[in-house]
Amino acid sequence: MLAILAFGLTAILARDLPGAMELLILQHLNLSPGTGYAITSVTRYLAIFIGIIVGSALIGFDWSKMQWLVAALGVGIGFGMQEIFANFISGLIILFEKPIRIGDTVTIRDLTGVVAKIKTRATTIVDWDRKEVIVPNKAFVTEQFINWSLSDAITRVKLSINVKFKADPELVTQLLFEAAEECELVLDNPAPEVFFLGLTANCQQFELRAYAAETGHRLSLTHDLHCRIKNKFMKHHIDIASPQLEVTMKGQQYHPASGNKA
């Protein structure tokens, strides 16, 4: 009966203790969402572990007499479930080292989205199509990925613009700066930048670099800048350079004097 009571209390603690800690303690502390989640997750694991040990002892299970069986089972489980254990350990590393946190915008492989959940085996990422993608925790420990908001949410947007060779470069630079200054999504600090990158046979190559407050503003900022740049170029009669292709025609030539074709 005591063992049943211990297992029952363990199940209740594992279910309700994280919520109680959040209401009574964590909400009064200045902690990030990822840190609070790490504390409640580790607390749940400790409660489950201690409850299993205490309940087993009350039943009369002697762990010291089962050490060889436990070791053999551990080796077998290690080989058969190594990926699961690797993801579990990786989940603990993520919770403590915090390379990603709930609410971060990340890119891993071909997936970009916001971290919604960090569980013991996998992390849930919500992409821009509102799809929930489950990524094993091991990927965030062993693979290279981008965290767009780890220490600074500001991100840079680059626009490449090619204008015709005859356009005035000073006027083009001025118009690009004006477009960036008029866009509400472009930050003043860091300030936008315009560079004249080079010349080709038929165009001048410019690059506008502007900064957005967060990753979610990148597309809106790009759209707004393109619209403003187009309107300003049309107003000042500046044409975008288009690729040119030179074709040389080789054919037969007719000589009237001889009446022969060469």
C-alpha positions as CSV (number, residue, x, y, z in Angstrom):
1,M,0.0,0.0,0.0
2,L,2.9,2.4,0.8
3,A,4.5,1.6,-2.5
4,I,1.2,2.3,-4.4
5,L,0.9,5.5,-2.5
6,A,4.5,6.5,-3.4
7,F,3.9,5.8,-7.1
8,G,0.6,7.7,-7.0
9,L,2.2,10.7,-5.4
10,T,5.0,10.5,-7.9
11,A,2.5,10.7,-10.8
12,I,0.7,13.6,-9.2
13,L,4.0,15.5,-8.6
14,A,5.2,14.8,-12.1
15,R,2.0,16.2,-13.5
16,D,1.3,19.2,-11.1
17,L,4.7,20.2,-9.7
18,P,5.9,22.2,-12.8
19,G,2.6,24.3,-12.8
20,A,2.8,24.9,-9.1
21,M,6.4,26.0,-9.3
22,E,5.5,28.4,-12.2
23,L,2.6,30.0,-10.1
24,L,4.3,30.1,-6.8
25,I,8.0,30.8,-7.6
26,L,9.1,31.3,-11.2
27,Q,6.6,34.0,-12.1
28,H,8.1,36.2,-9.4
29,L,11.6,35.8,-10.8
30,N,13.1,37.6,-13.7
31,L,13.7,34.5,-15.9
32,S,13.6,33.9,-19.6
33,P,10.9,31.4,-20.8
34,G,13.7,28.9,-21.7
35,T,15.2,29.0,-18.2
36,G,11.9,28.5,-16.5
37,Y,11.1,25.6,-18.7
38,A,14.5,24.0,-18.0
39,I,14.0,24.3,-14.2
40,T,10.5,22.7,-14.3
41,S,11.6,19.9,-16.7
42,V,14.6,19.0,-14.5
43,T,12.3,19.1,-11.4
44,R,9.9,16.7,-13.1
45,Y,12.6,14.3,-14.0
46,L,14.0,14.3,-10.4
47,A,10.5,13.7,-9.0
48,I,10.0,10.7,-11.2
49,F,13.4,9.3,-10.5
50,I,13.1,9.7,-6.7
51,G,9.5,8.3,-6.8
52,I,10.7,5.1,-8.7
53,I,13.5,4.5,-6.2
54,V,11.4,5.0,-3.1
55,G,8.5,3.0,-4.5
56,S,10.8,0.1,-5.5
57,A,12.4,0.1,-2.0
58,L,9.0,0.0,-0.4
59,I,8.1,-3.1,-2.5
60,G,11.3,-4.7,-1.3
61,F,13.2,-4.5,-4.5
62,D,17.0,-4.6,-3.8
63,W,18.9,-2.8,-6.5
64,S,22.2,-4.0,-5.2
65,K,21.3,-7.7,-6.0
66,M,20.1,-6.8,-9.5
67,Q,23.2,-4.8,-10.5
68,W,24.4,-7.4,-13.1
69,L,20.9,-7.6,-14.6
70,V,20.7,-3.8,-14.6
71,A,24.1,-3.5,-16.3
72,A,23.2,-6.1,-18.9
73,L,19.8,-4.3,-19.6
74,G,21.6,-1.0,-19.7
75,V,24.1,-2.3,-22.4
76,G,21.2,-3.8,-24.4
77,I,19.1,-0.7,-24.2
78,G,22.1,1.4,-25.0
79,F,22.6,-0.3,-28.3
80,G,19.0,-0.7,-29.2
81,M,17.8,2.8,-28.1
82,Q,21.0,4.8,-28.6
83,E,19.2,7.4,-30.7
84,I,16.5,7.9,-28.1
85,F,19.1,8.4,-25.4
86,A,21.2,10.7,-27.6
87,N,18.1,12.9,-28.1
88,F,17.3,12.8,-24.4
89,I,20.8,13.9,-23.4
90,S,20.8,16.5,-26.2
91,G,17.5,17.8,-24.8
92,L,19.1,18.3,-21.4
93,I,22.1,20.1,-23.0
94,I,19.7,22.4,-24.8
95,L,17.8,23.2,-21.6
96,F,21.0,24.1,-19.7
97,E,23.2,25.6,-22.4
98,K,20.3,27.2,-24.2
99,P,21.5,27.4,-27.8
100,I,17.8,27.7,-28.6
101,R,15.0,28.9,-26.4
102,I,11.2,28.9,-26.7
103,G,10.3,31.8,-29.0
104,D,13.6,31.9,-30.9
105,T,13.6,32.0,-34.7
106,V,16.0,29.3,-36.0
107,T,17.0,27.9,-39.3
108,I,18.2,24.2,-39.4
109,R,18.7,22.4,-42.7
110,D,16.0,23.8,-45.0
111,L,13.6,24.7,-42.2
112,T,13.0,28.1,-40.7
113,G,10.5,28.8,-38.0
114,V,9.9,29.7,-34.3
115,V,10.7,27.3,-31.5
116,A,7.4,26.4,-29.8
117,K,8.3,23.5,-27.5
118,I,11.4,21.8,-26.2
119,K,10.7,18.3,-25.0
120,T,13.0,15.5,-23.8
121,R,13.2,13.8,-27.2
122,A,12.5,16.5,-29.8
123,T,11.9,20.2,-30.4
124,T,8.8,21.6,-32.1
125,I,9.3,24.3,-34.6
126,V,6.4,26.2,-36.2
127,D,7.3,27.4,-39.7
128,W,5.9,30.3,-41.6
129,D,3.1,28.2,-43.0
130,R,2.0,27.4,-39.4
131,K,3.1,23.8,-39.7
132,E,4.5,22.2,-36.6
133,V,7.7,20.3,-37.5
134,I,9.3,17.9,-35.0
135,V,13.1,18.0,-35.0
136,P,15.1,15.5,-32.9
137,N,17.1,17.3,-30.2
138,K,20.3,15.7,-31.4
139,A,20.3,17.8,-34.5
140,F,20.7,21.0,-32.5
141,V,23.7,19.6,-30.7
142,T,25.6,17.9,-33.5
143,E,24.6,20.0,-36.6
144,Q,25.2,23.6,-37.6
145,F,22.1,25.8,-37.4
146,I,21.2,29.5,-37.3
147,N,19.6,31.1,-34.3
148,W,18.3,34.5,-35.6
149,S,17.5,35.8,-32.1
150,L,19.9,34.2,-29.7
151,S,21.6,37.4,-28.4
152,D,20.3,40.0,-30.8
153,A,17.0,39.9,-32.8
154,I,18.2,42.6,-35.3
155,T,18.8,41.2,-38.8
156,R,20.2,42.7,-42.0
157,V,18.5,42.7,-45.4
158,K,20.6,43.1,-48.6
159,L,19.1,44.3,-51.9
160,S,21.2,44.0,-55.1
161,I,20.2,46.7,-57.7
162,N,21.7,47.0,-61.2
163,V,21.1,50.2,-63.2
164,K,22.1,51.1,-66.7
165,F,25.6,52.3,-67.4
166,K,24.6,55.9,-68.2
167,A,22.8,56.5,-64.9
168,D,24.2,59.0,-62.5
169,P,25.7,57.0,-59.6
170,E,25.4,59.8,-57.1
171,L,21.7,60.2,-57.9
172,V,21.2,56.4,-57.6
173,T,22.9,56.4,-54.2
174,Q,20.8,59.3,-53.0
175,L,17.5,57.7,-54.1
176,L,18.4,54.4,-52.3
177,F,19.2,56.2,-49.1
178,E,15.9,58.1,-49.4
179,A,14.0,54.9,-49.9
180,A,15.6,53.4,-46.8
181,E,14.9,56.5,-44.7
182,E,11.3,56.6,-45.6
183,C,10.6,52.9,-44.8
184,E,9.2,52.6,-41.3
185,L,10.6,49.1,-40.8
186,V,14.2,50.1,-41.4
187,L,16.1,50.9,-38.2
188,D,18.0,54.1,-37.7
189,N,20.6,52.3,-35.6
190,P,22.4,50.5,-37.2
191,A,21.9,53.0,-40.1
192,P,21.2,51.8,-43.7
193,E,24.2,51.6,-46.1
194,V,24.5,51.9,-49.9
195,F,27.6,50.7,-51.8
196,F,28.6,51.0,-55.4
197,L,30.0,47.5,-55.9
198,G,31.2,47.5,-59.4
199,L,30.9,48.1,-63.1
200,T,30.2,45.8,-66.0
201,A,29.9,46.3,-69.7
202,N,26.3,47.2,-69.5
203,C,25.4,48.1,-65.9
204,Q,26.3,49.6,-62.5
205,Q,26.0,47.3,-59.5
206,F,24.7,48.8,-56.2
207,E,23.8,47.2,-52.9
208,L,21.4,48.5,-50.3
209,R,21.9,47.2,-46.7
210,A,19.1,47.9,-44.2
211,Y,18.4,46.5,-40.7
212,A,15.2,45.1,-39.4
213,A,14.2,44.8,-35.7
214,E,13.4,41.1,-36.1
215,T,13.3,38.3,-38.6
216,G,9.6,38.5,-39.1
217,H,10.0,42.0,-40.7
218,R,12.4,40.9,-43.4
219,L,9.9,40.2,-46.1
220,S,7.7,43.2,-45.3
221,L,10.8,45.4,-45.3
222,T,12.0,44.0,-48.6
223,H,8.6,44.5,-50.2
224,D,8.4,48.1,-49.0
225,L,11.9,49.0,-50.2
226,H,11.4,47.5,-53.6
227,C,8.2,49.5,-54.1
228,R,9.8,52.8,-53.0
229,I,12.9,52.2,-55.1
230,K,10.9,51.5,-58.2
231,N,8.7,54.6,-57.8
232,K,11.8,56.8,-57.3
233,F,13.6,55.3,-60.3
234,M,10.6,55.9,-62.5
235,K,10.2,59.4,-61.4
236,H,13.9,60.2,-62.1
237,H,14.0,58.2,-65.4
238,I,16.5,55.6,-64.1
239,D,16.3,52.3,-65.8
240,I,17.1,48.9,-64.4
241,A,19.8,47.2,-66.4
242,S,18.7,44.0,-68.2
243,P,21.0,41.2,-69.3
244,Q,22.3,41.7,-72.8
245,L,23.3,38.9,-75.2
246,E,25.4,39.6,-78.3
247,V,24.7,37.3,-81.3
248,T,27.1,37.1,-84.2
249,M,25.4,35.9,-87.4
250,K,27.6,33.8,-89.8
251,G,26.3,33.1,-93.3
252,Q,27.1,32.9,-97.0
253,Q,28.0,36.0,-98.9
254,Y,26.9,36.5,-102.6
255,H,29.4,38.2,-105.0
256,P,27.4,39.8,-107.9
257,A,30.5,40.1,-110.2
258,S,31.3,36.4,-110.2
259,G,27.8,35.1,-109.5
260,N,29.3,32.8,-106.8
261,K,28.5,32.4,-103.2
262,A,31.4,32.5,-100.7
